[in-house]
Amino acid sequence: MKANHPTSDRNDIRGTLGALMFIGVGAIAWWSMLGVGSASAVIFPHVVILLMTGFSALLVVRNLLGHAASEARAPRGSVPRRLGLLAGMFVAALAMPHIGFVTSALGAYLIIMAVAMYERWTPLRLAVYPLSGLAVVLLFYYLFDIVFKVPLPAGSLFG
């Protein structure tokens, strides 16, 4: 059923163009990795490139087949919240060499969660959100440091 406004024509032009852009970025990134001699050094970037271009290609195909959702207008956001999110990420990036990956990522998660939360804080959210953030940060630490052997900052204050 079509609505009576021009954005309901089931075309996601911006999404298709964005996906095509990411496919192009993926191709350039893949090409730039051709000169890397170590096979183990390119495994992680190749996986990321393949996932990014693969999902982008799926989005283009979905949109070309006419299964795209209509482009809805995004709700207006709060400029102070957006600035707070940027500040939280920036502070975490600056602190990472000094306090390490895990501490910095947990701090960034807590700051971003507090700034971005629109709903009312319930006791369940107060318990689950920090615990899920801890689980995600530790999972990323395990993946990058243990599985992919990507050296993560330990922090100069602790080492």
C-alpha positions, -999 to +999 in steps of 0.1 A: +000+000+000+015+033-011+014+064+011+006+098-004+041+113-003+069+111-029+093+092-007+072+060-007+082+048-042+103+020-028+136+034-042+166+037-020+188+058-043+210+071-015+215+036-001+223+022-036+248+051-042+264+046-008+267+008-014+283+015-047+307+039-030+317+012-005+322-013-032+346+012-048+364+018-016+367-019-010+382-024-045+408+004-038+416-011-004+420-046-019+443-032-046+464-013-021+469-045-001+484-063-032+519-052-023+519-065+012+543-095+014+531-112+045+500-134+040+492-132+077+492-094+077+464-092+051+440-118+064+420-094+087+419-065+061+408-089+034+380-103+056+368-068+064+369-058+027+351-089+016+323-084+042+320-047+033+318-052-004+296-084-001+270-067+020+271-036-002+266-058-033+236-075-015+221-040-008+225-030-045+209-062-057+180-059-032+174-023-043+176-032-080+150-060-075+126-035-059+127-047-024+140-015-009+122+002+019+111+037+013+134+064+024+121+077+057+132+110+072+156+105+101+144+121+133+160+153+143+189+147+167+204+168+194+235+187+185+249+186+221+244+148+221+262+145+188+291+166+201+292+145+233+295+113+212+323+128+192+340+141+224+337+107+240+353+089+210+380+116+207+389+114+244+390+076+243+413+077+213+437+101+230+436+081+262+442+047+246+481+049+245+481+059+282+455+037+297+453+008+272+427-006+249+404-023+273+402+006+298+398+032+270+372+012+252+351+006+283+353+043+292+343+053+256+314+028+258+301+042+291+304+078+279+287+071+246+260+050+263+252+077+288+251+105+262+232+085+235+205+070+258+171+085+251+150+061+271+146+062+309+172+042+328+156+012+345+173-011+369+175-038+342+192-014+317+216-003+345+226-039+349+225-052+314+240-023+293+274-021+312+277-059+313+270-062+276+295-034+269+321-053+289+314-085+270+317-067+236+350-050+246+365-082+259+354-100+228+370-074+206+402-076+227+402-114+223+396-113+185+422-087+178+449-095+203+446-133+205+430-144+172+442-118+147+475-110+165+469-073+162+490-055+189+467-034+210+480-007+234+486-019+269+489+016+282+520+034+294+505+040+329+501+002+335+533-011+318 
